[in-house]
């Protein structure tokens, strides 16, 4: 397994990396589909739909003949309302994540979250479900920066923390995360406890794969 270069910062994806949120996402979208008289989708399907923002999740979950823009926007409004009511019903940090964040902070590493959730909502989620004081930056989708896999958000974090991109490890569970890290010149690490598998992560640039959060401490060299 390749060893990252000397590391000063770590960027984390949120859903599927720090938080196991798939049940609340699926329940919210299935409630939306029911309201619009469409069939429900399975958890396995939702694991392939997430990662590129809520609008893409909605578009992918809708039947193919219900994906014109007006129908997508109507379903998106429903989904946002449903998710606002239940986003924290079942969502929890993955086992070992709080301990990992403590260990990384104790080593002096700067930590950030980069997610395709809307920015204000991402701040709320991190504040409620994670030790928010461990993160120097939490960045979600905004009008001023394109969504992942565009590297703009990752590079914005690097500039804000005054750390060269190559001194970041980037952890995520989807092809979107690996492509973001590659485009930003960061070290892509795929996590196998999330929503996608090893083949997808490797194919899209993962330089290392880890099965449990604590493995990261042995992988990262000191800066």
Secondary structure, 3 states (H helix, E strand, C coil): CCCCCCCCEEEECCECCCEECHHHHHHHHHHHHHHCCCCCCCHHHHHHHCCCCHHHHHHHHCCHHHCCHHHHHHHHHHHHHHHHHHCCCCCEECCCHHHHHHHHHHCCCEEEEEEEEEHHHHHHHHHHHCCHHHCCEEEEEECCECCCCCCHHHHHHHHHHCCCHHHEEEEECCHHHHHHHHHHCCEEEEECCCCCCHHHHHHCCCCEEECCCCHHHHHCCCC
